[in-house]
């Protein structure tokens, strides 16, 4: 079963990066206050980027890579042609 790394744009302009088997379900958890502490404080607005991986370890490695990027680099990923620009 594939795993996904996703980037959420929060209402204050910050980004949250996570990984999940089911991105839609996980985003709903974030919206309902059942996700990460960060998204309880910085309300998520929309999914701006998604990447698919064959294993959880690959997804977790990529998640850490993205988390170490600057805000500008995350913005570039969000603006890339293969993003998941879907409203929440």
C-alpha positions as CSV (number, residue, x, y, z in Angstrom):
1,X,0.0,0.0,0.0
2,X,1.4,3.4,-0.9
3,X,2.2,6.2,1.5
4,X,2.0,9.9,0.7
5,X,3.9,13.0,1.8
6,X,1.7,16.1,1.8
7,X,2.2,19.8,2.4
8,X,-0.7,21.9,3.9
9,X,-0.8,25.7,3.6
10,X,-2.0,27.1,6.8
11,X,-4.1,30.3,7.2
12,X,-1.2,32.3,8.6
13,X,0.9,31.5,5.5
14,X,3.0,28.7,7.1
15,X,3.4,25.2,5.8
16,X,2.8,21.9,7.6
17,X,4.4,18.7,6.1
18,X,3.2,15.2,7.1
19,X,2.9,11.7,5.8
20,X,-0.1,9.3,5.6
21,X,-1.7,6.3,3.9
22,X,-4.9,8.3,3.3
23,X,-4.2,12.0,2.8
24,X,-7.9,13.0,2.7
25,X,-8.6,11.3,6.0
26,X,-5.5,12.7,7.6
27,X,-6.4,16.2,6.5
28,X,-9.9,15.9,7.9
29,X,-8.2,14.9,11.2
30,X,-6.1,18.1,11.1
31,X,-9.2,20.2,10.3
32,X,-11.1,18.6,13.3
33,X,-8.3,19.3,15.7
34,X,-7.2,15.6,15.9
35,X,-4.1,16.0,13.9
36,X,-0.7,17.4,14.8
37,X,-0.3,20.1,17.5
38,X,1.0,22.5,14.9
39,X,-2.2,22.3,12.9
40,X,-4.3,22.9,16.0
41,X,-2.5,26.2,16.4
42,X,-2.0,27.1,12.7
43,X,-5.3,26.2,11.1
44,X,-4.8,24.4,7.8
45,X,-6.3,26.0,4.7
46,X,-5.6,23.6,1.8
47,X,-3.4,20.8,0.4
48,X,-0.7,22.3,-1.8
49,X,1.5,19.4,-2.6
50,X,1.4,15.5,-2.5
51,X,4.1,12.9,-3.4
52,X,3.5,9.1,-3.5
53,X,5.9,6.5,-2.2
54,X,6.0,2.7,-2.1
55,X,6.9,2.4,1.6
56,X,6.4,4.3,4.8
57,X,10.2,4.6,5.3
58,X,10.6,6.3,1.9
59,X,7.7,8.7,2.8
60,X,9.2,9.5,6.2
61,X,12.6,10.2,4.7
62,X,11.1,12.6,2.2
63,X,9.0,14.2,4.9
64,X,12.1,15.0,6.8
65,X,13.8,16.4,3.7
66,X,10.9,18.7,3.0
67,X,10.7,19.8,6.7
68,X,14.4,20.9,6.4
69,X,13.7,23.1,3.4
70,X,13.3,26.9,3.6
71,X,9.9,28.5,3.3
72,X,10.7,29.6,-0.2
73,X,11.7,26.1,-1.3
74,X,8.4,24.8,0.1
75,X,6.6,27.5,-1.8
76,X,8.3,26.3,-5.0
77,X,7.1,22.7,-4.3
78,X,3.6,24.1,-3.7
79,X,3.7,25.9,-7.0
80,X,5.0,22.9,-9.0
81,X,2.8,21.5,-11.7
82,X,2.2,18.2,-10.0
83,X,0.8,19.6,-6.8
84,X,-2.6,18.7,-5.3
85,X,-4.1,22.2,-5.2
86,X,-7.3,21.2,-3.6
87,X,-9.4,23.3,-1.2
88,X,-10.3,21.9,2.2
